[in-house]
Amino acid sequence: MSERRILITGVGRGLGLELATRFVERGHTVHGTTRSGEAPIDLAGCVRLDLRDESSIVDALATLGSTVDGIDLLVNCAGADARMFGAGDDARGPFDFDAETFNAVLDANVTGPMVVTREALPLLRRGRRPMIVNVSSQLGSMQVAARKGRDTAYCVSKAALNMLGVKSAAALEPDGIGVVMMHPGWVATDMGGPAADLSVDEAGAAIVATIESLTFADTGRFIRWDGHDHPW
């Protein structure tokens, strides 16, 4: 595949770092975001971005826009669960949350990616075969979340991210910008834990291969890491 200009949020660790590393190895030009503005690997650029701070997102994309002509792929990978905002491991049921913690998860996982995408649109419109991949979760599926998922705020946020993706796909269809929602698998990151089904290496390899196979015909889909459809 020809070289693509890629922006990945959350490249400081976990899956975002793995995807950035693999895309660089495959010869793509990769830009990233972290909350510190520094990346643990050598990228074309890394900007400071806090998903819960709209002005931070606006500034980050303005900085990126001053250095690149366009973006061919945006991967909204950064996210959080309620434990990152102080919720106890066993206190994440639907009625365990105070409003501040619940809304913090929604800010990080839904509102943040919405603002990132909004601010990236001028660059995406100048991209080649532009595509947006929103890293969602099986726990955003109504069918799956009815049976599993302890963190209600996280489940709700990923369901909302899926709806944002569906609405974005419809809105951006005239521009030829594709939008895909992806369940990355249960991955052994800090969030996923050591008992997860997939190692970061396994998930990263599969996700990169799937992303590189996507075309505009896939817009609006909710897929798994291996490219198969995921139930809504």
C-alpha positions as CSV (number, residue, x, y, z in Angstrom):
1,M,0.0,0.0,0.0
2,S,1.2,3.5,-0.8
3,E,2.4,5.8,2.0
4,R,-0.4,7.4,4.0
5,R,-0.4,10.3,6.4
6,I,-1.9,9.1,9.6
7,L,-3.0,10.7,12.9
8,I,-3.5,8.4,15.9
9,T,-4.7,9.7,19.3
10,G,-3.3,8.2,22.4
11,V,0.1,7.0,21.2
12,G,1.7,7.1,24.6
13,R,1.0,3.5,25.5
14,G,-1.1,0.5,24.9
15,L,-2.9,-0.1,21.6
16,G,-2.3,3.5,20.3
17,L,1.5,3.0,20.7
18,E,1.3,-0.4,19.1
19,L,-0.6,0.9,16.1
20,A,1.7,3.9,15.7
21,T,4.8,1.6,15.8
22,R,3.4,-0.8,13.2
23,F,2.3,2.0,10.8
24,V,5.7,3.6,11.0
25,E,7.4,0.2,10.3
26,R,5.2,-0.1,7.2
27,G,6.5,3.1,5.9
28,H,3.6,5.5,6.7
29,T,4.0,9.0,8.0
30,V,2.5,8.9,11.5
31,H,1.5,11.8,13.8
32,G,0.3,11.2,17.3
33,T,-1.2,12.8,20.3
34,T,-0.5,12.3,24.0
35,R,-1.5,14.3,27.1
36,S,2.1,15.4,27.5
37,G,2.9,16.1,23.9
38,E,5.7,13.5,23.9
39,A,5.7,10.1,22.3
40,P,7.9,7.1,23.3
41,I,8.8,6.4,19.7
42,D,10.1,8.5,16.9
43,L,7.1,9.9,14.9
44,A,6.7,12.6,12.2
45,G,5.2,14.7,15.0
46,C,3.4,14.5,18.4
47,V,1.1,17.1,19.8
48,R,-0.3,17.6,23.3
49,L,-4.0,16.8,23.4
50,D,-6.4,16.3,26.3
51,L,-9.7,14.7,25.1
52,R,-11.6,16.4,27.9
53,D,-10.4,19.9,27.0
54,E,-11.9,21.3,23.8
55,S,-9.3,24.1,23.6
56,S,-6.5,21.6,23.8
57,I,-8.0,19.7,20.9
58,V,-8.4,22.8,18.8
59,D,-4.9,23.9,19.5
60,A,-3.5,20.5,18.8
61,L,-5.2,20.2,15.4
62,A,-4.2,23.8,14.5
63,T,-0.6,22.9,15.2
64,L,-0.8,19.8,13.1
65,G,-2.5,21.7,10.3
66,S,0.4,24.1,10.2
67,T,2.9,21.3,9.4
68,V,0.9,18.9,7.1
69,D,-1.0,19.3,3.9
70,G,-3.6,16.6,4.7
71,I,-4.5,13.5,6.6
72,D,-5.4,10.2,4.9
73,L,-6.3,8.3,8.1
74,L,-7.5,9.4,11.5
75,V,-7.6,6.7,14.2
76,N,-9.5,7.8,17.3
77,C,-7.8,5.4,19.7
78,A,-7.4,7.2,23.0
79,G,-10.0,6.5,25.6
80,A,-10.6,5.8,29.3
81,D,-12.8,3.8,31.7
82,A,-14.2,4.9,35.0
83,R,-11.3,3.6,37.0
84,M,-9.1,6.3,35.5
85,F,-11.4,8.9,37.1
86,G,-11.4,7.3,40.6
87,A,-14.2,4.7,40.3
88,G,-13.5,1.5,42.3
89,D,-13.0,-1.7,40.4
90,D,-16.2,-3.3,41.8
91,A,-18.2,0.0,41.9
92,R,-19.1,0.6,38.3
93,G,-22.7,-0.6,38.0
94,P,-25.4,1.6,36.6
95,F,-26.2,3.3,40.0
96,D,-22.7,3.4,41.5
97,F,-21.5,6.6,39.7
98,D,-21.6,10.2,40.7
99,A,-22.4,12.4,37.7
100,E,-18.9,13.9,37.5
101,T,-17.2,10.5,37.1
102,F,-19.9,9.2,34.6
103,N,-19.6,12.4,32.5
104,A,-15.8,12.3,32.6
105,V,-15.9,8.9,30.8
106,L,-18.4,10.3,28.2
107,D,-16.2,13.3,27.7
108,A,-13.1,11.2,27.1
109,N,-14.7,8.5,24.9
110,V,-17.4,10.4,22.9
111,T,-17.2,14.2,23.1
112,G,-13.4,14.2,22.7
113,P,-13.3,12.1,19.6
114,M,-16.2,14.2,18.2
115,V,-14.2,17.3,18.6
116,V,-11.0,15.7,17.3
117,T,-12.8,14.6,14.1
118,R,-14.5,18.0,13.7
119,E,-11.1,19.8,13.9
120,A,-9.4,17.2,11.6
121,L,-12.0,17.6,8.8
122,P,-10.1,20.3,6.9
123,L,-7.1,18.0,6.8
124,L,-9.2,14.9,6.0
125,R,-10.9,16.7,3.1
126,R,-7.4,17.2,1.6
127,G,-6.5,13.6,2.2
128,R,-6.2,10.7,-0.3
129,R,-9.0,8.1,0.2
130,P,-9.6,9.6,3.7
131,M,-10.8,7.3,6.4
132,I,-11.7,7.6,10.1
133,V,-11.5,4.6,12.4
134,N,-13.1,5.0,15.8
135,V,-11.8,2.4,18.2
136,S,-15.0,1.3,19.9
137,S,-15.6,-1.9,21.9
138,Q,-17.8,-4.9,21.9
139,L,-19.2,-3.4,25.1
140,G,-20.8,-0.7,22.9
141,S,-23.0,-3.4,21.4
142,M,-26.5,-3.7,22.9
143,Q,-26.4,-7.4,22.4
144,V,-23.0,-7.9,24.1
145,A,-23.5,-5.4,26.9
146,A,-26.7,-7.1,28.0
147,R,-24.5,-10.0,29.1
148,K,-21.1,-8.6,30.0
149,G,-19.2,-5.4,31.0
150,R,-18.9,-4.2,34.6
151,D,-18.2,-0.6,33.7
152,T,-21.6,0.9,32.8
153,A,-20.1,4.3,32.0
154,Y,-17.6,2.7,29.6
155,C,-20.4,0.6,27.9
156,V,-22.6,3.7,27.5
157,S,-19.7,5.7,26.1
158,K,-18.8,3.1,23.5
159,A,-22.5,2.8,22.4
160,A,-22.6,6.5,22.0
161,L,-19.3,6.5,20.1
162,N,-20.9,4.0,17.7
163,M,-23.9,6.3,17.2
164,L,-21.5,9.2,16.6
165,G,-19.8,7.1,14.0
166,V,-23.0,6.2,12.2
167,K,-24.1,9.8,12.1
168,S,-20.6,10.9,11.0
169,A,-20.6,8.4,8.2
170,A,-23.8,9.7,6.9
171,A,-22.8,13.3,7.2
172,L,-19.4,12.8,5.5
173,E,-20.5,10.5,2.7
174,P,-20.8,13.5,0.2
175,D,-17.2,14.3,1.0
176,G,-16.0,10.8,0.3
177,I,-14.7,10.4,3.9
178,G,-15.3,6.9,5.3
179,V,-16.1,6.2,8.9
180,V,-15.7,2.8,10.5
181,M,-16.2,1.7,14.1
182,M,-13.9,-1.1,15.3
183,H,-13.9,-3.5,18.3
184,P,-10.2,-4.1,18.7
185,G,-10.7,-7.3,20.6
186,W,-10.2,-7.9,24.3
187,V,-6.5,-6.8,24.4
188,A,-4.0,-7.2,27.3
189,T,-3.4,-3.5,27.8
190,D,-3.4,-1.7,31.2
191,M,-7.2,-1.3,30.7
192,G,-7.9,-4.8,29.3
193,G,-5.8,-6.6,32.0
194,P,-3.6,-9.7,31.8
195,A,-6.4,-12.1,31.3
196,A,-7.4,-10.7,27.9
197,D,-7.8,-12.9,24.8
198,L,-5.3,-11.0,22.6
199,S,-1.8,-9.7,23.3
200,V,-1.1,-6.2,22.2
201,D,1.1,-7.6,19.4
202,E,-1.6,-9.9,18.1
203,A,-4.3,-7.2,18.2
204,G,-2.0,-4.6,16.6
205,A,-1.0,-6.8,13.7
206,A,-4.7,-7.7,12.9
207,I,-6.0,-4.2,13.3
208,V,-3.3,-2.7,11.0
209,A,-4.0,-5.3,8.3
210,T,-7.8,-4.7,8.6
211,I,-7.4,-0.9,8.4
212,E,-5.2,-1.2,5.3
213,S,-7.9,-3.2,3.6
214,L,-10.7,-0.7,4.2
215,T,-12.3,1.2,1.4
216,F,-15.0,3.8,1.2
217,A,-17.5,0.9,0.6
218,D,-17.0,0.0,4.3
219,T,-18.2,3.3,5.7
220,G,-20.8,3.0,8.5
221,R,-19.8,-0.5,9.5
222,F,-19.1,-1.8,13.0
223,I,-16.4,-4.4,12.6
224,R,-14.0,-6.5,14.7
225,W,-10.2,-6.4,14.6
226,D,-10.2,-9.1,11.9
227,G,-12.6,-7.2,9.6
228,H,-15.7,-9.2,10.3
229,D,-18.9,-7.4,11.2
230,H,-19.8,-7.0,14.8
231,P,-23.4,-7.0,16.0
232,W,-24.8,-3.7,17.1
